[in-house]
Amino acid sequence: MTAVRPRWLLTNRFDAHQGDQRTIRFHNLRHSRASLLLDQGVDLVVIKELLGHAHISITANTYAHVRLHLQRDAIERMGDALDGPEP
């Protein structure tokens, strides 16, 4: 059995679906997983641990764009809550 080299996972591509012409880098799947977990409300510390980042700041800075989307959603929800129920 051949060991998988980390550099290979970051740079090589593979077929997304059988017969599909698009290719996806393994690193893109890792990024997608983290973005989806954030979007589902998983705590940033948990995602940091899953990704193996040494510091929370690495995770926070890398996924700031996802967090901005979540912050906008939270502000909208707060506004809806303060407006009260629709008559």
C-alpha positions in Angstrom: 0.0 0.0 0.0 1.3 3.5 -0.9 1.2 6.2 1.7 -0.7 9.3 0.7 1.5 12.4 0.8 -0.2 15.6 2.3 1.2 17.7 -0.6 -0.5 15.4 -3.1 -3.9 16.0 -1.3 -3.5 19.8 -1.6 -2.5 19.9 -5.2 -3.9 16.9 -7.1 -7.4 16.8 -8.5 -9.9 14.0 -8.9 -13.2 13.5 -10.6 -16.1 15.0 -8.7 -18.6 12.4 -10.1 -18.1 9.5 -12.4 -18.4 10.9 -16.0 -18.4 14.5 -14.8 -15.7 16.6 -16.5 -15.1 18.9 -13.4 -12.4 18.2 -11.0 -12.0 19.2 -7.4 -8.9 19.5 -5.3 -9.0 17.7 -2.0 -8.2 21.0 -0.3 -11.4 22.5 -1.7 -13.4 19.7 -0.1 -11.8 20.5 3.3 -12.7 24.2 2.9 -16.3 23.3 1.9 -16.7 21.1 4.9 -15.6 23.8 7.3 -17.8 26.4 5.6 -20.8 24.0 5.7 -20.2 23.3 9.4 -20.0 27.0 10.2 -23.2 27.6 8.3 -24.9 24.8 10.4 -23.9 26.6 13.6 -21.0 24.4 14.6 -18.8 26.2 17.1 -15.6 27.7 15.6 -13.4 25.9 18.2 -14.8 22.5 17.1 -14.1 23.3 13.5 -10.5 24.5 14.4 -10.0 21.1 16.1 -11.4 19.2 13.2 -9.1 21.0 10.7 -6.1 20.7 13.0 -5.4 24.4 13.1 -2.9 25.4 15.8 -4.7 28.7 16.7 -8.3 29.8 16.6 -7.2 32.9 14.7 -6.2 30.8 11.7 -9.7 29.3 11.5 -11.5 32.7 12.2 -9.5 34.5 9.6 -9.8 31.8 6.9 -13.6 31.6 7.3 -14.3 35.3 8.0 -16.5 35.5 4.8 -18.7 32.7 6.1 -18.9 34.4 9.5 -20.0 37.7 7.9 -22.9 35.9 6.3 -23.9 34.3 9.6 -23.6 37.7 11.3 -26.0 39.3 8.8 -28.4 36.4 9.3 -28.2 36.9 13.1 -29.0 40.6 12.7 -32.0 39.9 10.6 -33.3 37.3 13.1 -32.8 39.8 15.9 -34.8 42.4 13.9 -37.6 39.9 13.3 -37.7 39.0 17.0 -37.9 42.7 18.0 -40.6 43.4 15.5 -42.8 40.8 17.2 -45.3 38.5 15.6 -47.0 39.6 12.4 -50.6 40.8 13.1 
